[in-house]
Amino acid sequence: MKKNHIKEKINNQIQAKEIRLIGDNIIPGIYNILEAKKIATDLNLDLVEINSSSTPPIVKIIDYNKYKYLKKIKEKELKKKQKKSKQLVKEIRFRPNTDEHDYNFKAKHARKFLENGDIVKAYVFFKGREIVFKEQGQLLLMKLADELSDIGLPISLNLKIENKKMIMNIKPKKNK
């Protein structure tokens, strides 16, 4: 599916009888469309309608292919300079009795996610009667927040339980 770009009217597509002509190597002013077309063909250039809402419409005399090329390059440069605005939310899941080796493995992944600029959603999942071990879940998440404090900040230190999950979100620190 192509993007809908507003196409400029060029040469014979311009319908106005009189136009305001601008450009290099010409005297700017209001011209009859036939005079403007003759000037453009003499200079081997094109008439491109810049502003159709004004009276008379503003038309620039330029090389249209070069104009399109430069416009495309400018759009690419702007796209390169745009910051990655969308942060992904990566989830890390623990259980209240998570083993030390498993904890270290998951903490290493959380660190990698934060370094990539993603938000980490760490949660402790309580299954069955494990809900009585809330303190262990809190200690686990606080330990993770402490270990990642050099590159990430917890969004909220209020650990709330939703649907048998104790959740903590950690966002990356801004590097300036």
Phi and psi in degrees as a GROMACS rama.xvg file:
@    title "Ramachandran Plot"
@    xaxis  label "Phi"
@    yaxis  label "Psi"
@TYPE xy
-85.0318  151.464  LYS-2
-75.1686  147.112  LYS-3
-86.3637  105.489  ASN-4
-99.9791  143.173  HIS-5
-78.6531  116.173  ILE-6
-85.8683  138.688  LYS-7
-76.8086  147.457  GLU-8
-82.0579  133.922  LYS-9
-126.019  152.208  ILE-10
38.6511  -106.694  ASN-11
-74.1736  -10.0401  ASN-12
-77.5851  -17.8537  GLN-13
-74.6571  123.084  ILE-14
-96.9342  -17.1849  GLN-15
-66.9122  149.855  ALA-16
-78.67  -40.8626  LYS-17
-120.905  145.626  GLU-18
-137.315  157.121  ILE-19
-96.7347  114.175  ARG-20
-97.8189  130.945  LEU-21
-131.127  161.993  ILE-22
148.681  -179.417  GLY-23
-84.1548  151.6  ASP-24
60.8897  24.5175  ASN-25
-138.521  162.575  ILE-26
-90.5716  115.537  ILE-27
-64.6056  144.394  PRO-28
166.108  -172.333  GLY-29
-92.8554  125.962  ILE-30
-126.904  155.518  TYR-31
-70.9005  145.775  ASN-32
-60.0971  -35.4982  ILE-33
-67.5393  -40.2771  LEU-34
-62.9595  -43.6627  GLU-35
-62.7523  -41.1853  ALA-36
-64.3812  -38.2434  LYS-37
-65.2005  -42.8444  LYS-38
-61.3954  -42.6146  ILE-39
-64.6186  -44.0057  ALA-40
-68.131  -34.7698  THR-41
-63.8319  -35.0349  ASP-42
-92.0999  1.902  LEU-43
55.0844  43.489  ASN-44
-126.268  178.438  LEU-45
-117.344  155.311  ASP-46
-95.1659  125.305  LEU-47
-124.464  124.164  VAL-48
-76.2718  116.749  GLU-49
-90.2637  -44.9126  ILE-50
-136.27  109.738  ASN-51
-89.8668  -13.478  SER-52
-80.8397  -19.9726  SER-53
-81.7529  164.124  SER-54
-121.212  117.404  THR-55
-73.2826  162.244  PRO-56
-62.5188  146.94  PRO-57
-89.507  126.384  ILE-58
-125.647  134.332  VAL-59
-108.217  141.802  LYS-60
-100.954  109.935  ILE-61
-149.38  171.258  ILE-62
-82.5779  110.897  ASP-63
-64.683  -39.3706  TYR-64
-63.9811  -40.1826  ASN-65
-66.5394  -39.6637  LYS-66
-60.7965  -46.7  TYR-67
-62.3299  -42.7233  LYS-68
-61.7683  -47.4579  TYR-69
-65.9108  -35.8623  LEU-70
-65.0594  -41.6013  LYS-71
-63.9609  -42.6228  LYS-72
-63.7567  -41.4499  ILE-73
-63.5587  -40.656  LYS-74
-64.1827  -39.6812  GLU-75
-63.7374  -41.6278  LYS-76
-63.3115  -42.5642  GLU-77
-63.3709  -38.2491  LEU-78
-65.2034  -39.0819  LYS-79
-64.6894  -39.1404  LYS-80
-77.0671  -16.2968  LYS-81
-64.6515  137.522  GLN-82
-80.1256  149.42  LYS-83
-68.1367  104.994  LYS-84
-87.8663  -23.9233  SER-85
-94.3373  115.085  LYS-86
-91.6716  136.741  GLN-87
-86.709  151.281  LEU-88
-105.951  114.665  VAL-89
-102.118  137.26  LYS-90
-105.002  139.348  GLU-91
-123.752  125.971  ILE-92
-111.096  131.798  ARG-93
-122.341  164.336  PHE-94
-117.358  158.648  ARG-95
-60.1746  -29.0934  PRO-96
-106.392  38.4974  ASN-97
-65.6143  133.413  THR-98
-68.2093  155.586  ASP-99
-61.4542  -41.8408  GLU-100
-63.8312  -44.1554  HIS-101
-63.9726  -39.7407  ASP-102
-60.6519  -47.6367  TYR-103
-62.3089  -40.1138  ASN-104
-60.8291  -45.6132  PHE-105
-72.7195  -34.9645  LYS-106
-64.8942  -36.8931  ALA-107
-63.7939  -40.1605  LYS-108
-66.5415  -40.2747  HIS-109
-61.7298  -40.1502  ALA-110
-61.3526  -43.4013  ARG-111
-62.3508  -41.3505  LYS-112
-63.4496  -43.2928  PHE-113
-65.1109  -38.0751  LEU-114
-64.5865  -29.9384  GLU-115
-80.8137  -2.48623  ASN-116
89.8038  13.4514  GLY-117
-93.3084  158.612  ASP-118
-88.1431  138.203  ILE-119
-105.669  126.012  VAL-120
-106.168  100.264  LYS-121
-97.2798  133.036  ALA-122
-143.567  150.998  TYR-123
-104.546  124.325  VAL-124
-98.8741  123.306  PHE-125
-100.272  123.622  PHE-126
-110.477  130.877  LYS-127
62.8713  -125.235  GLY-128
-88.2296  7.27701  ARG-129
-66.4889  -12.0033  GLU-130
-59.5503  -19.9314  ILE-131
-73.7624  -10.7282  VAL-132
-99.026  42.9291  PHE-133
-59.3086  -37.7672  LYS-134
-61.9641  -40.812  GLU-135
-63.1834  -38.8317  GLN-136
-64.1891  -42.9527  GLY-137
-63.6055  -44.1524  GLN-138
-61.0154  -40.671  LEU-139
-61.9704  -47.0454  LEU-140
-70.1911  -37.1266  LEU-141
-66.716  -37.1617  MET-142
-63.5169  -41.9885  LYS-143
-64.3075  -45.204  LEU-144
-60.997  -39.3152  ALA-145
-66.467  -42.3989  ASP-146
-66.4265  -32.1398  GLU-147
-97.0094  9.87314  LEU-148
-64.5409  -21.216  SER-149
-74.4551  -25.3281  ASP-150
-122.706  -7.52386  ILE-151
-144.575  153.512  GLY-152
-120.963  134.797  LEU-153
-66.2312  135.383  PRO-154
-67.9132  -39.3217  ILE-155
-145.599  136.878  SER-156
-89.4794  -2.76926  LEU-157
-79.0827  106.507  ASN-158
-86.7781  112.879  LEU-159
-110.138  151.162  LYS-160
-102.458  122.419  ILE-161
-126.904  121.607  GLU-162
50.2997  51.7321  ASN-163
64.5023  23.5021  LYS-164
-126.29  133.517  LYS-165
-102.366  117.048  MET-166
-112.88  140.898  ILE-167
-139.534  127.737  MET-168
-100.509  136.629  ASN-169
-123.472  125.117  ILE-170
-104.71  151.184  LYS-171
-70.2615  148.411  PRO-172
-75.5164  150.061  LYS-173
-78.6234  128.254  LYS-174
-97.4205  113.164  ASN-175
